[in-house]
Amino acid sequence: SSLSDSDVAEQTRKVLRETSSVLKAKHSLSPSEQDEYVEDTFARLTNPAIDDFVTRVGRHPIRKLSRHERVIGPAAYFAENLGEPSALIGLVDAALSFRSADDTQVLELTQLLAQHSPAELAKAVCGIDHSHPLAEGLITVFDLHKSALSRKH
């Protein structure tokens, strides 16, 4: 499992802490319920019986980065109410780094990066307008990937 890597495990815990903060704020979870959510989810993710290949987790990045999915939805709420969701923005960065020659959305995302500004990408891919509190973090990440793509060509 990639979660056996200590850096990946720590980043995963940070993402889970941010998403649990969103759940706490939206659904009045107690601190103990919030901690239980993080530990239960982490235990499930590290269960060797669950063979979650990187390609399954990373595939379809455009869908997974859409406004009401598991990354941008909580990140938007966090940015609106709790501050900067740095771990969730790191997850966007990881999604943009995912490569798979047989995933049409990966290829489409690469084309979008080449053709649009970072602000346009935040709106088109993530449904986040430039005035949203999450926009700055997304624009920064899209800009890094757009710059990296430009250097390759």
LINRA-V644296 format. One line per field, one symbol per residue. ss: DSSP state (~ for helix, > for strand, _ for the rest). burial: # if it has 9 or more other ideal C-beta (glycine too) atoms within 8 Angstrom, else .. A space follows every 50 residues. Layout:
BEGIN
ss = ???
burial = ???
END
This chain:
BEGIN
ss = _~~~_~~~~~~~~~~~~~~~~~~~~~~___~~~~~~~~~~~~~~~_____ ___~~~~~__~~~~_______~~~~~~~~~~____~~~~~~~~~~~~___ ___~~~~~~~~~~~~__~~~~~~~~~________~~~~~~~~~~~~~~~~ ~~_
burial = ..#....##.###############...#...###.##..##..##.... .......##.##.####.#.##########.#..############.#.# ..#.##.###.##....##.###.##.#...#.##.##########..#. ...
END
